[in-house]
Amino acid sequence: MRRAGAAAVGIVAGALLLSGCAAVDLPLAGVRMGADGVPYALIRPCGSDSYRTPSLDGWAEGAEDGPVTTGWDVRKEKLSGDAEFPLFSPPHAWRARHRGAQRLLPEHRYSLAFGHYVAGDSYNGVVEFTTARIARLKPGRVWADGRAMSLGEFERLAEDSC
């Protein structure tokens, strides 16, 4: 009985792997610090691709499996175009659901993400960061792909990732 169960799990896992169902994480999201000291979200889908469910999740550092304590999420699908907005104030038309404090919290980790899901061409735009990393960014610099860079470097990185 155990062997049959293990075989079934293996067949399903293999089929999912071969079908290409897994979305690839790409550096198509970033966070920049504005001259006003406000962090901004940057979303750059590939070309004219639509995207869905953008979100910002924040949790206490050291509690990766702990509850999300701050951020927002959007249930909308078929969003399109580049987006740039204050990190905790997504476009009103998105009708974001907010949770917790709407500001960077000390000793917190964050993940800003969105998804584009089409058979054979699925990807997630993701950036992960900490409050400390963003607080050290100089105005005009962008945090993406695990490092700080100029806005131009980020735009090239996003374009080349597609």
Buried (B, 14 or more C-beta within 10 A) or exposed (E): EEEEEEEEEEEEEEEEEEEEEEBEBBBBBBBBBBEEEBBBBBBBBBEEBEBBBBBBBBBBBEEEEEEBBBBBBBEBEEBEEEBBBEBBBBBEEBEBEBBBEBEBBEEBBBBBBBBBBEEEEBBBBBBBBBBEBBEEBEEEBBBBBEEBBEBEBBBEBBEEBE
